[in-house]
Structure formats: C-alpha cells, structure tokens
C-alpha cells in the first residue's frame, strides 16, 4: 500500500507537469496539500519504531489522533453523569457549582439507582434540628497533653499537594482560599515555597521520606532546617508522611521536566532530574524510633502538633506503633489515614490500582485499634479518600474521623477539568504543570475565591446533614447513621459492617477476635516486621 501511494503521488506530479496543468492556480493549491503528504509518507516509510506507520503511512497517524481525542470525547459526549472515573460528572458538577457560587440543587430526584449495590444513605430524624442554630464553622482542637501550641482545625481542609506537582498559581489559589475561609492547607512533601506564604493561610507542613525543605546535602533530616521552617507563625501543624494512598510503599515521584531550578532550590535537589523519594525513612526504622522522631519534631517546633500520615498496609505494623506509644509514653497529636483511592500526579499503575487499603476499611481499623488500646481520646484522626461533599464528610466522621482532607476536589475548585494529564506537564488549566504558558491562564485572584466558596458551601451542606439527623455536635455522629446496600435487597449499617471495639479491650481486659489475637501476637514495638514465629499453630 505504501509503495502504491508513493508511486501514485509521483506519477500525478509528473503527469501534471507534462500536461502543463501546473500553470493553473488550482494546481498550486493541490500541490500544497500533496507535498506535505508526500513528505509524511517518506518519513513514515523510513522510520522503524511504529510498524503501523510503516505499513500504512499517513493513514496510520489517525490512530494516534483518535487516542488523544478519545478521553475528551468520552468525558463530554458519552460518559454518563454517574459513572465517570476517577470522579463522576455528578461529583465534578457539585464542586464546580459551589466553587462558582451558583445553583447547586438538582431537579426531578436522584440520578442514582437506590437499589444498586454500593448505594449509601444516612438516617435522618423526625426530630430534626434547625441548622441555623448549629455551628456553621465546626472546628476540632488538635494537640495532646505534650503539645503547647494546639490548633483549632476546620472539619474540612486542603490535602497534601506539593509545589512542583502543582503550579505556583494553583498553590497560591489554594493558600489564598484557605486564608479567606479559615481552613488549613497541607503543603505536601515538596517543602514550603514562597507561594505557600503568599496569603499567609494556615499551613500543615508535611515532611516525607525525602525531607524536602529540611534535608542536608546528603538527603538526611536536618534539625536546624526543620526548626527554621516550623518557626513560621502560619505553620500550625507538622505531618510526617509514612505512605500515601495512590502509591503506598513507593515514595514520591516528581518527573524531571517539573523539577525546575526554582523547585530544585526549594527542595535542595538537582534541577531537571527525576526526583524519586525513597520508600522508607532514614530518620527511624522501628515503631519506637517513629515515636522518638515525633517527640524530636515536637521539641524542635516548640510544641506544635505533630502527627503522621499513612495508607494502611500490614495491620500488624499499626498495632506495633500503638504498642510503641504505650511503651514510650509518646503519642502523636493526630494521625492522617489515606485510602488507596487517593490521587497523585504520577504513580506506577500497579501501585495506584492494586496496593493499599481503601479508606473505609483503613479508617475503621485505625479508629478501633486506638480505642482498643485506650489511645483514641488523645489522638485526632484525619480522613482522606475522594471526599467531595458534605455527605462524604459525614460518612468519614461516622467511621471514626474527626477531620477531613480533600485534594482533587480542591484542585477542581481551582479549575482542574480532570484532563488526566497531571504527569505530562501539559495540564490545560495550569493547575498541575510548570509550563509558564499554561500556568498564566490560572488567575489567582479569581480562583482563590472559588476555593473558599467550595469549602464554605461543602461545610454548610455537612452542617445541614447533621441537623437533618438530629445531631448537634460532631461527637454524636456514629456508624449507625450511615447505611450501605450490599445486595439488591440487603442493606447494612456501618455499625454492622465495621463493628466497634470495646475501649481498652486490647489491654487485656476483654476477649479478642481471632484477627486481633494474631495481630497482638506478631506486632513488636521494636520492629515493623511481624514476628510470625511467635504464633503457635494448633493441629487438628
């Protein structure tokens, strides 16, 4: 086919010249069209990377165009409102409408099939409350007995997203929105940039395995730099990242094209080189070591709340951390639980799809374990995992959270259209790119207002749900309030699906389930590695 096409083009040109048709103006127009095709044909025939183009020159290129267009056509013309991934159009519309402060009500009833497996609802009360009498800005105190600078944190906050992963304008818009709305902005593990300080919004300074912003030249944790960074008044809390939902056990990834000289200076790394954070911490390697590191960070920050973030993996490791708390007497002020459904700008597909515990199972387990060790009353839990609406906040608190994070929903409030190009530096809205020609399209003064609007209206909807359930305080929300359809004609409450543990039961006061008997036997506060040799196997 390729030889025939090439021969036809050559014969056509020769015949045209021979017949004198080349004097006609139309010939030159035809030549303008034909010559580029001829050049493309020659290129395609001679290249060796793509068999399709060698066999079907020019025509084969339509496949790549179709692949580029497919997700865009699918999202806008084919995808049902309820089935989009990672976020449905239904959820995206909630975010966009609230961010723009336009009508967010829906006509004609729900679009969801209430008899589908996975449908969830909350129980309301006949004795509902007047929402106007409730606190419309619910806050929770973060800081235990060893914390001298506790923080009153909003129930809904910006989750960890680094400068580098996001553009400077996106970071400024998020921080500006946080300052306007009085909620916290997690820096992500990329360190505190000048853009995080632009509007002086409250910051949760996250340090990961790369210790960006507080690392020495060898990549080790630096006491002096950490103390310097956390002395800032707008740094309200410090979060030690053990793992994240989208790529647990892998470490952060910043593609080389996003590692600009500016970002490299902030992180103390080399510019335009892939930044792969190690999957483990150098500052500690045992549960007891983690707790001592927490105390060290609390002392260096002069008593600010210190916590850690994890995506739950081996349950025995978390039990070991709880044992270490009892052994050392050191407790974190908060724990952030990230679900496997968490998002990221770049992750290996296997990690994103097949590693880590989803946030409902993780959050309920972490809460139960803390209660079982009689530790929960001293530790705040923060939930993160596709939290978009007031109902999502309600569900998280029902499972045991005190506060919530949101990352991708806040990105959409800034302007993200779910183009799924975060890892290519080509984000069309200037949110997840370092390409200046794209970044300039994001107007900070406009977008920071949208972030504040989205936060305000979402928290407002959560408060209205509390009122509908007859609940006047966060502490009264529990697992009986939310129902999940597990089969077409069977529905169970979170209370049935995720049973509570009795307070202090893991201290030896009450019989344990088989799962917890095993976990208690193998968990060692001096090692993250489970001691399976300590389990006695009974033979029939």
C-alpha positions as CSV (number, residue, x, y, z in Angstrom):
1,X,0.0,0.0,0.0
2,X,2.8,2.4,1.0
3,X,4.6,1.8,-2.3
4,X,1.4,2.3,-4.4
5,X,0.6,5.5,-2.6
6,X,4.1,6.9,-3.2
7,X,4.0,5.8,-6.9
8,X,0.6,7.5,-7.4
9,X,1.8,10.8,-6.0
10,X,5.0,10.8,-8.1
11,X,3.1,9.9,-11.3
12,X,0.5,12.6,-10.6
13,X,3.2,15.3,-10.2
14,X,5.0,14.1,-13.4
15,X,1.7,13.9,-15.4
16,X,0.7,17.4,-14.2
17,X,4.0,18.9,-15.3
18,X,3.9,17.1,-18.6
19,X,0.3,18.3,-19.4
20,X,1.0,21.9,-18.5
21,X,-1.6,21.8,-15.8
22,X,0.9,23.3,-13.4
23,X,0.2,26.7,-14.9
24,X,-3.4,26.5,-13.4
25,X,-3.8,28.2,-9.9
26,X,-5.6,25.2,-8.6
27,X,-2.5,23.1,-9.2
28,X,-0.6,25.0,-6.6
29,X,-3.3,24.5,-4.0
30,X,-3.3,20.8,-4.8
31,X,0.5,20.8,-4.5
32,X,0.4,22.5,-1.1
33,X,-1.8,19.6,0.1
34,X,0.0,16.8,-1.7
35,X,3.7,17.7,-0.9
36,X,3.3,17.5,2.9
37,X,1.5,14.2,2.5
38,X,4.4,13.0,0.3
39,X,6.9,14.1,3.0
40,X,5.0,12.4,5.7
41,X,4.8,9.3,3.6
42,X,8.6,9.2,3.2
43,X,9.1,9.8,6.9
44,X,6.6,7.1,7.9
45,X,8.0,4.5,5.5
46,X,11.6,5.0,6.7
47,X,11.0,5.2,10.5
48,X,11.4,1.9,12.4
49,X,9.6,2.5,15.7
50,X,6.0,2.0,14.6
51,X,5.0,-0.9,12.4
52,X,1.6,0.6,11.8
53,X,3.1,3.7,10.2
54,X,5.5,1.7,8.0
55,X,2.6,-0.4,6.6
56,X,0.0,2.4,6.5
57,X,1.8,5.8,6.1
58,X,-0.1,8.9,6.9
59,X,-3.3,7.0,7.4
60,X,-1.9,5.2,10.5
61,X,-1.5,8.6,12.1
62,X,-5.2,8.9,12.6
63,X,-5.0,6.2,15.3
64,X,-2.8,8.4,17.5
65,X,-5.1,11.4,17.0
66,X,-8.1,9.2,17.9
67,X,-6.3,8.0,21.1
68,X,-5.6,11.7,22.1
69,X,-9.2,12.7,21.4
70,X,-10.9,9.6,23.0
71,X,-10.9,10.6,26.7
72,X,-12.1,14.1,25.8
73,X,-14.9,12.9,23.6
74,X,-15.8,10.2,26.1
75,X,-15.9,12.7,29.0
76,X,-18.1,15.3,27.3
77,X,-20.3,13.2,24.9
78,X,-20.5,9.6,26.1
79,X,-19.8,9.3,29.8
80,X,-23.0,9.1,32.0
81,X,-23.2,11.6,34.8
82,X,-22.9,8.9,37.5
83,X,-20.1,6.7,36.0
84,X,-17.1,8.9,35.4
85,X,-13.6,7.9,36.7
86,X,-11.9,8.9,38.9
87,X,-14.7,11.4,39.7
88,X,-18.2,11.2,38.2
89,X,-19.6,14.3,36.4
90,X,-22.2,14.4,39.2
91,X,-19.4,15.0,41.8
92,X,-17.5,17.3,39.5
93,X,-20.6,19.4,39.0
94,X,-21.1,19.8,42.7
95,X,-17.5,21.1,43.1
96,X,-17.7,23.5,40.1
97,X,-21.1,24.9,41.1
98,X,-20.1,25.5,44.7
99,X,-16.8,27.0,43.7
100,X,-18.6,29.4,41.3
101,X,-21.2,30.1,44.0
102,X,-24.1,29.2,41.6
103,X,-27.1,27.0,42.0
104,X,-26.1,23.5,43.3
105,X,-29.6,22.0,43.7
106,X,-30.8,19.2,41.4
107,X,-34.3,18.8,39.7
108,X,-36.6,15.8,39.4
109,X,-35.0,13.5,42.0
110,X,-31.8,11.5,42.3
111,X,-30.0,10.1,39.3
112,X,-28.7,7.2,41.4
113,X,-30.3,3.8,41.4
114,X,-31.0,3.4,45.1
115,X,-31.2,-0.4,44.8
116,X,-27.7,-0.8,43.3
117,X,-25.1,-2.5,45.3
118,X,-22.9,0.2,46.9
119,X,-25.6,2.8,47.2
120,X,-25.3,4.7,50.6
121,X,-27.6,6.9,52.6
122,X,-27.8,8.4,56.1
123,X,-30.6,8.1,58.6
124,X,-32.5,11.3,59.3
125,X,-34.5,12.1,62.3
126,X,-38.2,13.1,62.7
127,X,-36.9,15.4,65.4
128,X,-34.6,17.3,63.0
129,X,-32.8,20.4,64.2
130,X,-32.8,23.9,62.9
131,X,-29.5,24.1,61.0
132,X,-29.3,27.9,61.8
133,X,-28.8,27.0,65.5
134,X,-25.7,24.9,64.8
135,X,-22.1,26.0,64.5
136,X,-21.5,26.6,60.8
137,X,-17.8,26.5,61.1
138,X,-17.1,23.4,63.1
139,X,-13.6,23.0,64.4
140,X,-11.6,20.4,66.3
141,X,-8.7,21.0,68.7
142,X,-5.6,19.3,67.5
143,X,-2.9,18.9,70.2
144,X,-2.5,16.4,73.1
145,X,-1.1,17.0,76.6
146,X,2.5,17.4,75.3
147,X,1.5,20.0,72.7
148,X,2.0,23.6,73.8
149,X,0.6,25.2,70.6
150,X,-2.6,23.4,69.8
151,X,-4.5,24.3,66.7
152,X,-8.3,24.7,66.2
153,X,-8.6,23.0,62.8
154,X,-11.6,23.2,60.4
155,X,-13.5,20.0,59.7
156,X,-12.6,20.2,56.0
157,X,-9.1,21.1,54.7
158,X,-6.8,21.0,51.7
159,X,-4.9,17.7,51.5
160,X,-1.2,17.3,50.6
161,X,-0.2,18.6,47.2
162,X,3.3,19.9,46.6
163,X,4.6,22.9,44.7
164,X,6.1,21.0,41.8
165,X,3.3,18.7,41.4
166,X,1.0,21.8,41.2
167,X,1.9,25.1,39.7
168,X,2.7,28.2,41.7
169,X,-0.6,29.8,40.7
170,X,-2.5,26.7,41.9
171,X,-0.6,26.8,45.2
172,X,-1.3,30.5,45.7
173,X,-5.0,30.0,44.9
174,X,-5.3,27.1,47.4
175,X,-3.5,29.1,50.1
176,X,-5.5,32.2,49.4
177,X,-8.7,30.3,49.7
178,X,-7.6,28.7,52.9
179,X,-6.8,32.2,54.3
180,X,-10.2,33.5,53.3
181,X,-12.1,30.5,54.6
182,X,-10.1,29.9,57.8
183,X,-9.1,26.3,57.0
184,X,-5.7,24.5,56.7
185,X,-3.6,23.9,53.6
186,X,-1.3,20.9,53.6
187,X,2.0,21.7,51.8
188,X,2.6,18.2,50.5
189,X,6.1,16.7,50.9
190,X,7.8,19.2,48.5
191,X,8.5,21.8,51.2
192,X,7.3,25.3,51.9
193,X,7.6,27.5,48.8
194,X,7.1,31.3,48.7
195,X,3.7,30.6,47.1
196,X,2.6,28.8,50.3
197,X,3.2,32.0,52.2
198,X,1.7,34.5,49.7
199,X,-1.6,34.9,51.5
200,X,-0.4,33.7,55.0
201,X,-3.0,30.9,55.1
202,X,-2.6,28.3,57.8
203,X,-0.2,25.5,56.8
204,X,0.2,21.9,57.7
205,X,3.9,21.3,56.9
206,X,4.4,17.8,55.6
207,X,7.7,16.1,55.6
208,X,8.2,12.9,53.6
209,X,11.0,10.4,53.1
210,X,12.9,13.0,51.0
211,X,12.8,15.5,53.9
212,X,12.4,18.3,51.3
213,X,12.9,21.7,52.9
214,X,14.6,20.2,56.0
215,X,17.2,18.0,54.4
216,X,21.0,18.3,54.3
217,X,23.1,17.8,51.2
218,X,23.1,14.1,51.7
219,X,19.4,13.8,51.9
220,X,19.2,13.3,55.7
221,X,16.9,15.1,58.1
222,X,18.3,18.4,59.3
223,X,17.4,19.5,62.8
224,X,18.4,23.1,62.1
225,X,16.4,23.5,58.8
226,X,13.4,21.8,60.3
227,X,13.4,24.2,63.3
228,X,13.8,27.2,60.9
229,X,10.9,26.1,58.7
230,X,8.5,25.3,61.5
231,X,9.2,28.6,63.4
232,X,6.9,30.4,61.0
233,X,3.6,31.5,62.6
234,X,1.5,30.2,59.7
235,X,2.9,26.7,60.2
236,X,0.2,25.3,62.5
237,X,0.9,21.5,62.3
238,X,3.6,19.1,61.1
239,X,2.7,15.9,59.3
240,X,5.3,13.1,58.9
241,X,4.3,11.1,55.7
242,X,4.9,7.4,56.0
243,X,3.0,6.5,52.9
244,X,0.2,7.8,50.7
245,X,-2.8,6.2,49.1
246,X,-2.0,6.4,45.4
247,X,1.5,4.8,45.7
248,X,1.9,3.3,49.2
249,X,5.4,1.9,49.9
250,X,6.8,3.6,46.8
251,X,7.9,7.1,47.6
252,X,7.0,10.4,45.9
253,X,7.7,11.0,42.2
254,X,8.5,14.3,40.5
255,X,9.2,14.0,36.8
256,X,12.4,15.7,35.6
257,X,10.5,18.2,33.4
258,X,8.8,19.5,36.5
259,X,12.0,19.8,38.6
260,X,12.7,23.4,37.6
261,X,15.6,25.4,39.1
262,X,13.2,27.1,41.4
263,X,11.7,23.9,42.7
264,X,15.2,22.4,43.0
265,X,16.3,25.2,45.2
266,X,13.3,24.9,47.5
267,X,13.8,21.1,47.8
268,X,17.6,21.2,47.8
269,X,17.9,18.8,44.8
270,X,19.4,18.9,41.3
271,X,17.2,20.6,38.6
272,X,15.7,18.7,35.7
273,X,16.3,15.2,37.2
274,X,13.6,12.8,38.2
275,X,13.0,13.1,42.0
276,X,12.3,9.7,43.5
277,X,11.8,9.9,47.2
278,X,12.9,6.7,49.0
279,X,10.1,4.4,50.1
280,X,11.4,4.4,53.7
281,X,12.6,7.0,56.3
282,X,16.2,7.4,57.2
283,X,15.5,9.1,60.5
284,X,13.9,5.9,62.0
285,X,13.3,2.3,61.2
286,X,11.2,1.0,64.1
287,X,7.8,1.9,65.7
288,X,9.7,3.1,68.8
289,X,12.0,5.1,66.5
290,X,9.0,6.8,64.9
291,X,7.7,7.9,68.3
292,X,11.0,9.3,69.3
293,X,11.2,11.1,66.0
294,X,7.7,12.6,66.7
295,X,9.0,13.8,70.1
296,X,12.1,15.3,68.5
297,X,9.9,17.2,65.9
298,X,7.6,18.4,68.7
299,X,10.6,19.8,70.7
300,X,12.2,21.4,67.6
301,X,8.9,23.1,66.6
302,X,8.4,24.3,70.2
303,X,5.3,22.3,70.9
304,X,3.3,22.4,67.7
305,X,1.0,19.4,66.9
306,X,2.9,16.6,65.3
307,X,1.3,13.6,63.5
308,X,1.9,11.1,60.8
309,X,0.1,10.1,57.6
310,X,-0.2,6.5,56.3
311,X,-2.0,4.4,53.9
312,X,-2.8,1.2,55.9
313,X,-0.9,-1.9,54.7
314,X,0.2,-4.6,57.1
315,X,-2.2,-4.2,60.1
316,X,0.4,-5.6,62.4
317,X,2.6,-2.5,61.8
318,X,-0.1,-0.1,63.1
319,X,-0.6,-2.3,66.1
320,X,3.1,-2.2,66.7
321,X,3.0,1.6,66.6
322,X,0.3,1.6,69.2
323,X,2.4,-0.7,71.4
324,X,5.3,1.7,70.9
325,X,3.0,4.5,72.1
326,X,2.3,2.6,75.3
327,X,6.0,1.6,75.8
328,X,7.4,5.1,75.2
329,X,4.6,7.2,76.6
330,X,4.9,9.4,73.4
331,X,1.8,9.9,71.3
332,X,1.2,11.8,68.0
333,X,-1.3,14.6,68.2
334,X,-3.0,13.4,65.0
335,X,-3.0,10.5,62.5
336,X,-4.0,11.0,58.9
337,X,-5.5,7.9,57.2
338,X,-5.2,8.0,53.4
339,X,-7.2,5.5,51.4
340,X,-5.9,3.5,48.4
341,X,-8.3,5.5,46.3
342,X,-6.2,8.6,46.9
343,X,-4.9,10.6,43.9
344,X,-1.5,11.7,42.7
345,X,0.2,13.4,39.8
346,X,2.3,10.4,38.9
347,X,2.2,6.8,40.1
348,X,3.0,3.3,38.7
349,X,-0.3,1.8,37.6
350,X,0.1,-1.3,39.7
351,X,0.6,0.8,42.8
352,X,-2.3,3.0,42.0
353,X,-4.7,0.2,41.2
354,X,-3.6,-2.7,43.4
355,X,-1.7,-1.6,46.6
356,X,-3.0,-0.3,49.9
357,X,-6.2,-0.5,51.9
358,X,-9.3,1.6,50.9
359,X,-10.0,4.4,53.3
360,X,-13.2,3.0,54.9
361,X,-11.6,-0.3,56.0
362,X,-8.4,1.6,57.0
363,X,-10.1,4.3,58.9
364,X,-12.4,2.0,60.8
365,X,-9.5,-0.3,61.7
366,X,-7.2,2.6,62.9
367,X,-10.0,4.0,65.0
368,X,-10.9,0.7,66.5
369,X,-7.3,-0.1,67.3
370,X,-6.7,3.2,69.0
371,X,-9.9,2.7,71.0
372,X,-8.8,-0.9,71.9
373,X,-5.5,0.5,73.3
374,X,-7.4,3.3,75.0
375,X,-5.5,5.9,73.0
376,X,-8.1,7.5,70.8
377,X,-9.2,10.2,73.3
378,X,-5.7,11.7,73.0
379,X,-5.3,11.5,69.2
380,X,-7.2,13.2,66.4
381,X,-7.9,11.2,63.2
382,X,-8.0,12.9,59.8
383,X,-9.6,11.0,56.8
384,X,-8.6,11.4,53.2
385,X,-10.1,9.5,50.2
386,X,-12.2,11.1,47.4
387,X,-14.0,13.4,49.9
388,X,-16.1,15.8,47.8
389,X,-19.4,16.5,49.5
390,X,-21.0,17.1,52.9
391,X,-22.2,13.5,52.9
392,X,-18.6,12.3,52.3
393,X,-17.5,14.3,55.4
394,X,-20.4,12.8,57.4
395,X,-19.5,9.2,56.4
396,X,-15.9,9.7,57.3
397,X,-16.8,11.1,60.8
398,X,-19.2,8.2,61.2
399,X,-16.3,5.8,60.6
400,X,-14.1,7.5,63.2
401,X,-12.5,10.5,61.7
402,X,-12.5,13.9,63.5
403,X,-11.5,15.9,60.4
404,X,-11.2,15.5,56.7
405,X,-8.8,16.3,53.8
406,X,-9.6,16.8,50.2
407,X,-7.0,17.1,47.3
408,X,-8.6,16.5,43.9
409,X,-11.8,18.2,44.8
410,X,-9.8,21.3,45.9
411,X,-7.9,21.1,42.6
412,X,-11.3,21.1,40.7
413,X,-12.3,24.2,42.7
414,X,-9.1,25.8,41.4
415,X,-10.1,24.8,37.8
416,X,-9.0,21.2,37.2
417,X,-11.2,19.6,34.5
418,X,-9.9,16.0,35.1
419,X,-8.0,16.1,31.8
420,X,-5.8,13.3,33.3
421,X,-2.5,14.9,32.1
422,X,-1.0,15.6,35.6
423,X,2.0,13.5,34.8
424,X,2.8,15.1,31.4
425,X,3.3,18.7,32.4
426,X,0.5,19.6,29.9
427,X,-2.4,20.4,32.2
428,X,-4.6,22.6,30.1
429,X,-5.9,24.7,33.0
430,X,-2.5,25.4,34.5
431,X,-3.1,23.5,37.7
432,X,-0.7,20.6,37.5
433,X,2.1,21.9,35.3
434,X,5.2,24.0,35.4
435,X,4.7,25.2,31.8
436,X,4.6,29.0,32.2
437,X,2.4,29.5,29.1
438,X,-0.2,27.3,30.7
439,X,0.2,28.5,34.3
440,X,-0.6,32.1,33.3
441,X,-4.1,31.0,32.4
442,X,-4.9,30.4,36.1
443,X,-5.8,33.7,37.6
444,X,-5.1,33.5,41.4
445,X,-7.4,36.3,42.5
446,X,-10.4,34.6,40.8
447,X,-9.6,31.0,41.8
448,X,-8.8,31.6,45.5
449,X,-12.3,32.9,45.9
450,X,-13.6,29.7,44.3
451,X,-11.6,27.6,46.7
452,X,-13.1,29.5,49.7
453,X,-16.6,29.2,48.2
454,X,-16.3,25.5,47.7
455,X,-15.1,24.9,51.3
456,X,-17.8,27.2,52.8
457,X,-20.7,25.6,50.9
458,X,-19.5,22.0,51.4
459,X,-19.1,22.5,55.2
460,X,-22.5,24.2,55.2
461,X,-24.1,21.1,53.5
462,X,-22.4,18.9,56.1
463,X,-23.9,21.0,58.9
464,X,-27.4,20.7,57.3
465,X,-27.0,16.9,57.2
466,X,-26.2,16.9,60.9
467,X,-29.3,18.9,61.6
468,X,-31.4,16.6,59.4
469,X,-30.1,13.7,61.5
470,X,-31.0,15.5,64.8
471,X,-27.3,15.8,65.7
472,X,-25.9,19.0,67.3
473,X,-22.3,18.0,67.7
474,X,-19.6,16.1,65.7
475,X,-19.0,13.7,68.6
476,X,-22.6,12.3,68.2
477,X,-22.1,11.0,64.7
478,X,-21.6,7.3,64.7
479,X,-21.7,4.2,62.5
480,X,-25.4,3.6,63.0
481,X,-26.2,6.7,61.0
482,X,-24.9,5.5,57.6
483,X,-26.4,2.6,55.6
484,X,-24.8,0.7,52.7
485,X,-26.6,-1.5,50.2
486,X,-24.6,-4.7,50.0
487,X,-27.0,-6.6,47.8
488,X,-30.2,-5.5,45.9
489,X,-32.5,-6.4,48.8
490,X,-30.0,-6.3,51.7
491,X,-28.6,-3.1,53.4
492,X,-26.4,-2.9,56.4
493,X,-25.3,0.0,58.6
494,X,-21.6,0.9,59.0
495,X,-22.2,-0.4,62.6
496,X,-22.9,-3.8,61.2
497,X,-20.1,-3.7,58.6
498,X,-17.4,-2.2,60.8
499,X,-18.2,-3.2,64.4
500,X,-16.7,-1.2,67.2
501,X,-14.1,-2.5,69.6
502,X,-14.6,-2.0,73.4
503,X,-12.5,0.7,74.9
504,X,-9.3,-0.8,76.3
505,X,-10.0,-4.3,75.1
506,X,-6.5,-4.7,73.6
507,X,-5.0,-4.0,77.0
508,X,-6.2,-7.5,78.1
509,X,-9.5,-6.6,79.7
510,X,-11.7,-8.5,77.3
511,X,-11.6,-11.5,74.9
512,X,-10.2,-10.6,71.4
513,X,-11.3,-11.6,67.9
514,X,-9.2,-14.1,66.1
515,X,-7.8,-11.3,63.9
516,X,-6.7,-9.2,66.8
517,X,-5.3,-12.2,68.7
518,X,-3.0,-12.8,65.7
519,X,-2.1,-9.1,65.3
520,X,-1.3,-8.7,69.0
521,X,0.9,-11.8,68.9
522,X,3.0,-10.7,65.9
523,X,3.2,-6.9,66.5
524,X,6.5,-5.8,68.0
525,X,7.1,-2.2,69.1
526,X,10.8,-2.6,68.3
527,X,10.3,-3.7,64.7
528,X,7.9,-3.1,61.8
529,X,8.5,-6.7,60.8
530,X,5.8,-9.0,62.2
531,X,7.0,-11.9,64.4
532,X,5.1,-14.7,62.9
533,X,7.3,-17.3,64.6
534,X,5.5,-16.3,67.9
535,X,2.2,-17.8,66.7
536,X,1.6,-21.3,67.8
537,X,-0.2,-23.3,65.2
538,X,-2.7,-25.8,66.5
539,X,-3.1,-29.1,64.6
540,X,-6.4,-30.9,64.2
